[in-house]
Amino acid sequence: MQPHSPAPLTSGEWREQELLLMREVMRLVGRSPAPALALRTMLHLMSELLGLNRGRIVLSDPPGADPGAPRSACIQHAYGLTRQEVARGHYLLGEGITGRVLASGQPAIVQDIDAEPLFLFRAVARAQLPPETVAFIALPIAINNVPVGVLACHRIRSRQRHLNDDLAVLRVLATLAGQLLQLEQLVAEQTGQLQARNAVLAQALNTNTARYGLIGNSPPLLRALGELERVSQTQATVLLLGESGTGKELAARAVHQASGRRPAFIKVNCSAIPDTLFESELFGYERGAFTGASTARAGWFEQANGGTIFLDEIGELPLAMQSKLLRTLQEGTLVRLGGKRETRVNVRLVAATNRDLAREVDAGHFRQDLYYRLNVIPIRLPSLRERVEDIRALVLHFVSRANQAHQRNVYLSTEALQRLEEHAWPGNIRELGNLIERVVLLADHTQITARELERFMPNAATPVATLAPVAAHARVVAEPEAPLVRDYGFANAHNAQALKAALDLYQGNQSRAAQSLGLTLRQFGYRLRKAGLR
């Protein structure tokens, strides 16, 4: 008994197949402007729905380095062809049916490929095709009326569908393919222009930040720098906030450089001045003001006249000096220690602190009126954790600087750079710079791998809870071994209980308690004040 052959499709059913093909292709076009998936699906549905088999899209090769070489084209997308068949699908301009369509821009219909001497059988051998009469249809794909490719397929000649119907569908698909390829070309051109523009902008940003000694072009850094530049031309006081090691001095210099003031830039570290010397250091003194004052001396404010004074760690300023500083800021005058005459000064103040001054005001450690006077333009400098994309540039800068300073030729591997990018850097840029200089000085090899870098990375200090308890009558306490590399810790890294336990363990000796926690004496004292234990 002969198998029952399917009934031929009616014209309405063929129309439904065509609409399904168009719908599916357009659905993919709407999902993504990239044409590859839509073109491959189009060739697939041409075969499955319309019986147009072994479809292929042949596209012109991009122009080579040799302008005199003949133009050629190759199969870029196909359905029903093996990899070997696709690889053989290369055609010179004008070669075979495909090459002629590409050269002339005119469609070609071969009713019988066996009877056409120009048909090459290059991609698919005749033995791989059905034994019956096979037709071949090739239509040009054009962009702005210039042929750039060919849409081609095989077709069994004897079928229950008119050739003109197939041609109508193929013309629509060839036009759609040209539009998709044109869109891809426009997107590529726009992307190239944007990349070139971004490269120019990145260079400009790097140049701009480098002008102030700042390295990097991450959005948080550029945002802070933009704020600094916007207020630089005013007389308003700038308060730089942020963690220790984020580059406050460089930011203060940036304000000074952008302000156009004369070169006087005076930096004062308030945490390094004894309480008894604050007034004489800031405002100067007259001859005979105190024992040893054999001559008069101008203070830092007078020396900065016409320029900028940078008060770093202003949270360390004693309360008695805070009122005098406020008067100078409000009235623009000062009186030297031991003097009676007011001196007018024109000074731009930039202050910095890593403390929470609002909390210090609530605790009574900082004057509220001075806080409001300083907090006119608060600018927060981002931590290195917020500038991960800048770490690589900073590392390369520090390596270059250390190599030049110490006559070395050290460089870091890609894996080592990635390891540095993954670290949290509680000490921020200062910690990173110190580590790079240590690596350059102590490295055994020219190239630093990620594995070798690990021995230079900071180790966690021994927690107090792990130290052995000490009997009340013990007079000698074994000191823990100080780490080779002191770790940087956040200001809130040790709670009040841990600080008190360290003090109790070392009978109130703050130096030894600080060492046990991996802190400097100054860091330990700062944490004691924050915890209310001092």
Secondary structure, DSSP 4 states (H G I P E B T S, - for coil): -PPPPPPPPPHHHHHHHHHHHHHHHHHHHHH-S-HHHHHHHHHHHHHHHH--EEEEEEEEPPP-S-TTSPPEEEEEEESS--HHHHHT-EEETT-HHHHHHHHH---EEES-GGG-TT----SS-GGGS-SS-EEEEEEEEEETTEEEEEEEEEEESS-SS-HHHHHHHHHHHHHHHHHHHHHHHHHHHHHHHHHHHHHHHHHHHHHHHHHTT-----HHHHHHHHHHHHHHTS---EEEES-TTS-HHHHHHHHHHHHT--S-EEEEEGGGS-GGGHHHHHH-B-TTSSTT--S-B--HHHHTTTSEEEEETGGGS-HHHHHHHHHHHHHSEEE-BT--SEEE---EEEEEESS-HHHHHHTTSS-HHHHHHHTTEEEEPPPGGG-HHHHHHHHHHHHHHHHHHHT---EE-HHHHHHHHHS--TTHHHHHHHHHHHHHHH-SSSEE-HHHHHTTSPPPPPPGGGSPP--TT----PPPPPPSSPPP--TTSS-HHHHHHHHHHTTT-HHHHHHHTT--HHHHHHHHHHHT--
